[in-house]
Amino acid sequence: MPAEYLFAGKYAAFVLPAYGVTALGLGGAIMLSWHTYRRAGRKLAEVEKTNTLSRAPDASGAAED
């Protein structure tokens, strides 16, 4: 029964909010990770599109065009 899991006796005032804070913290960490992942993907796509990575000079020392 779900009511049995929620029953924490005299510690319910501490345990249940702790579960809530933990759930919020984990949810926030997941959202932050997902946002950072998507931002890095967009930045990578932009760099690949514009090809702005610097190239090493060839053996003669002259950069290619």
FIDRENMI-854014 format. One record per residue: x, y, z of N, C-alpha, C, O in turn; residue number from 1; chain; residue in one letter. Coordinates in nm, 4 decimals. Layout:
- X/Y/Z/X/Y/Z/X/Y/Z/X/Y/Z/NUM/A/a
...
***
This chain:
- 0.0835/-0.1183/0.0000/0.0000/0.0000/0.0000/0.0885/0.1254/0.0000/0.1872/0.1310/0.0733/1/A/m
- 0.0547/0.2239/-0.0800/0.1331/0.3470/-0.0823/0.1333/0.4196/0.0517/0.2323/0.4840/0.0865/2/A/p
- 0.0248/0.4105/0.1269/0.0186/0.4797/0.2549/0.1222/0.4237/0.3519/0.1730/0.4965/0.4372/3/A/a
- 0.1535/0.2960/0.3393/0.2542/0.2354/0.4274/0.3928/0.2923/0.3992/0.4731/0.3090/0.4911/4/A/e
- 0.4210/0.3220/0.2732/0.5519/0.3773/0.2389/0.5650/0.5218/0.2847/0.6743/0.5664/0.3195/5/A/y
- 0.4559/0.5940/0.2848/0.4601/0.7342/0.3261/0.4602/0.7502/0.4770/0.4971/0.8561/0.5279/6/A/l
- 0.4198/0.6475/0.5486/0.4139/0.6561/0.6935/0.5546/0.6452/0.7501/0.6191/0.5411/0.7375/7/A/f
- 0.6012/0.7501/0.8111/0.7358/0.7521/0.8671/0.7326/0.7844/1.0151/0.8356/0.8183/1.0734/8/A/a
- 0.6178/0.7746/1.0756/0.6066/0.7970/1.2189/0.6437/0.9382/1.2577/0.6110/1.0346/1.1884/9/A/g
- 0.7125/0.9485/1.3697/0.7490/1.0820/1.4197/0.8570/1.1488/1.3356/0.8843/1.2676/1.3527/10/A/k
- 0.9186/1.0733/1.2447/1.0235/1.1304/1.1595/0.9707/1.1773/1.0240/1.0483/1.2227/0.9399/11/A/y
- 0.8415/1.1668/1.0024/0.7829/1.2037/0.8737/0.8100/1.3501/0.8382/0.8276/1.3834/0.7210/12/A/a
- 0.8133/1.4365/0.9381/0.8368/1.5790/0.9124/0.9769/1.6038/0.8583/1.0008/1.7070/0.7956/13/A/a
- 1.0694/1.5125/0.8808/1.2047/1.5253/0.8283/1.2228/1.4430/0.7010/1.2812/1.4911/0.6039/14/A/f
- 1.1734/1.3199/0.7009/1.1992/1.2257/0.5921/1.1303/1.2684/0.4625/1.1944/1.2719/0.3575/15/A/v
- 1.0040/1.3000/0.4679/0.9311/1.3327/0.3458/0.9837/1.4586/0.2769/0.9997/1.4563/0.1549/16/A/l
- 1.0116/1.5688/0.3479/1.0734/1.6844/0.2803/1.2135/1.6525/0.2256/1.2547/1.7070/0.1232/17/A/p
- 1.2860/1.5637/0.2950/1.4190/1.5251/0.2459/1.4072/1.4532/0.1118/1.4895/1.4746/0.0227/18/A/a
- 1.3061/1.3685/0.0966/1.2814/1.3043/-0.0321/1.2494/1.4091/-0.1384/1.2970/1.3993/-0.2515/19/A/y
- 1.1703/1.5073/-0.1031/1.1354/1.6122/-0.1982/1.2559/1.6934/-0.2416/1.2732/1.7212/-0.3602/20/A/g
- 1.3390/1.7314/-0.1460/1.4596/1.8085/-0.1778/1.5531/1.7258/-0.2654/1.6135/1.7780/-0.3591/21/A/v
- 1.5646/1.5979/-0.2350/1.6490/1.5094/-0.3154/1.5966/1.4986/-0.4576/1.6741/1.5052/-0.5531/22/A/t
- 1.4656/1.4819/-0.4725/1.4062/1.4729/-0.6058/1.4282/1.6020/-0.6842/1.4588/1.5972/-0.8033/23/A/a
- 1.4132/1.7167/-0.6193/1.4378/1.8445/-0.6862/1.5848/1.8587/-0.7270/1.6150/1.9056/-0.8367/24/A/l
- 1.6741/1.8185/-0.6395/1.8173/1.8260/-0.6705/1.8552/1.7374/-0.7876/1.9284/1.7798/-0.8771/25/A/g
- 1.8057/1.6151/-0.7874/1.8349/1.5247/-0.8988/1.7728/1.5752/-1.0287/1.8353/1.5685/-1.1345/26/A/l
- 1.6510/1.6250/-1.0207/1.5865/1.6802/-1.1393/1.6633/1.7995/-1.1941/1.6801/1.8125/-1.3154/27/A/g
- 1.7094/1.8856/-1.1063/1.7885/2.0009/-1.1493/1.9199/1.9602/-1.2129/1.9618/2.0191/-1.3126/28/A/g
- 1.9853/1.8599/-1.1562/2.1112/1.8117/-1.2133/2.0895/1.7520/-1.3518/2.1707/1.7723/-1.4421/29/A/a
- 1.9803/1.6786/-1.3683/1.9483/1.6202/-1.4992/1.9203/1.7301/-1.6004/1.9696/1.7245/-1.7131/30/A/i
- 1.8426/1.8291/-1.5619/1.8101/1.9390/-1.6537/1.9356/2.0187/-1.6917/1.9532/2.0546/-1.8081/31/A/m
- 2.0220/2.0460/-1.5944/2.1447/2.1203/-1.6217/2.2353/2.0412/-1.7156/2.2938/2.0978/-1.8079/32/A/l
- 2.2470/1.9113/-1.6927/2.3295/1.8275/-1.7791/2.2743/1.8249/-1.9207/2.3504/1.8361/-2.0168/33/A/s
- 2.1443/1.8105/-1.9348/2.0816/1.8061/-2.0666/2.1004/1.9397/-2.1397/2.1293/1.9422/-2.2593/34/A/w
- 2.0838/2.0497/-2.0669/2.1012/2.1824/-2.1269/2.2455/2.2007/-2.1746/2.2676/2.2506/-2.2850/35/A/h
- 2.3424/2.1619/-2.0945/2.4829/2.1748/-2.1314/2.5161/2.0865/-2.2512/2.5910/2.1273/-2.3399/36/A/t
- 2.4609/1.9670/-2.2539/2.4818/1.8747/-2.3653/2.4291/1.9342/-2.4954/2.4967/1.9299/-2.5982/37/A/y
- 2.3092/1.9893/-2.4905/2.2499/2.0484/-2.6118/2.3282/2.1712/-2.6566/2.3486/2.1903/-2.7765/38/A/r
- 2.3724/2.2549/-2.5629/2.4493/2.3745/-2.5972/2.5828/2.3349/-2.6621/2.6253/2.3972/-2.7593/39/A/r
- 2.6484/2.2318/-2.6086/2.7736/2.1852/-2.6674/2.7503/2.1293/-2.8075/2.8333/2.1481/-2.8965/40/A/a
- 2.6388/2.0614/-2.8274/2.6065/2.0097/-2.9595/2.5842/2.1206/-3.0605/2.6289/2.1114/-3.1749/41/A/g
- 2.5149/2.2255/-3.0181/2.4927/2.3399/-3.1080/2.6247/2.4092/-3.1407/2.6483/2.4474/-3.2553/42/A/r
- 2.7099/2.4252/-3.0408/2.8383/2.4909/-3.0632/2.9253/2.4070/-3.1573/2.9921/2.4618/-3.2450/43/A/k
- 2.9248/2.2746/-3.1396/3.0002/2.1867/-3.2279/2.9494/2.1956/-3.3706/3.0284/2.2018/-3.4647/44/A/l
- 2.8177/2.1961/-3.3871/2.7600/2.2076/-3.5210/2.7997/2.3397/-3.5865/2.8264/2.3441/-3.7066/45/A/a
- 2.8037/2.4464/-3.5086/2.8431/2.5770/-3.5622/2.9895/2.5753/-3.6059/3.0232/2.6276/-3.7121/46/A/e
- 3.0751/2.5161/-3.5254/3.2173/2.5096/-3.5601/3.2368/2.4233/-3.6841/3.3154/2.4579/-3.7723/47/A/v
- 3.1660/2.3119/-3.6912/3.1782/2.2268/-3.8102/3.1252/2.2970/-3.9345/3.1784/2.2784/-4.0440/48/A/e
- 3.0221/2.3764/-3.9183/2.9636/2.4475/-4.0326/3.0575/2.5563/-4.0840/3.0781/2.5688/-4.2047/49/A/k
- 3.1136/2.6340/-3.9939/3.1995/2.7448/-4.0347/3.3443/2.7020/-4.0540/3.4230/2.7740/-4.1155/50/A/t
- 3.3793/2.5850/-4.0016/3.5153/2.5313/-4.0135/3.6178/2.6339/-3.9689/3.7119/2.6636/-4.0426/51/A/n
- 3.6009/2.6885/-3.8493/3.6897/2.7926/-3.7992/3.8046/2.7379/-3.7164/3.8775/2.8144/-3.6532/52/A/t
- 3.8216/2.6065/-3.7161/3.9336/2.5504/-3.6421/4.0637/2.5893/-3.7106/4.0725/2.5851/-3.8333/53/A/l
- 4.1639/2.6269/-3.6338/4.2911/2.6654/-3.6933/4.3628/2.5407/-3.7423/4.3571/2.4350/-3.6794/54/A/s
- 4.4299/2.5546/-3.8546/4.5028/2.4425/-3.9126/4.6516/2.4639/-3.8894/4.6993/2.5772/-3.8837/55/A/r
- 4.7232/2.3546/-3.8763/4.8674/2.3615/-3.8616/4.9279/2.3922/-3.9991/4.8774/2.3432/-4.1001/56/A/a
- 5.0329/2.4708/-4.0048/5.0959/2.4988/-4.1351/5.1553/2.3707/-4.1939/5.1912/2.2780/-4.1214/57/A/p
- 5.1646/2.3682/-4.3274/5.2222/2.2498/-4.3922/5.3748/2.2505/-4.3757/5.4297/2.3363/-4.3066/58/A/d
- 5.4411/2.1564/-4.4383/5.5859/2.1379/-4.4190/5.6665/2.2602/-4.4646/5.7732/2.2867/-4.4091/59/A/a
- 5.6182/2.3348/-4.5639/5.6933/2.4500/-4.6131/5.6749/2.5722/-4.5231/5.7461/2.6714/-4.5386/60/A/s
- 5.5814/2.5660/-4.4305/5.5584/2.6771/-4.3412/5.4500/2.7713/-4.3888/5.4101/2.8610/-4.3145/61/A/g
- 5.4020/2.7538/-4.5088/5.2958/2.8388/-4.5636/5.1600/2.7756/-4.5318/5.1420/2.6544/-4.5439/62/A/a
- 5.0678/2.8578/-4.4920/4.9322/2.8098/-4.4621/4.8566/2.7885/-4.5914/4.8756/2.8613/-4.6888/63/A/a
- 4.7696/2.6867/-4.5912/4.6890/2.6589/-4.7100/4.5700/2.7535/-4.7153/4.5232/2.7999/-4.6113/64/A/e
- 4.5207/2.7824/-4.8344/4.4000/2.8626/-4.8512/4.2827/2.7747/-4.8758/4.1711/2.8239/-4.8926/65/A/d
***
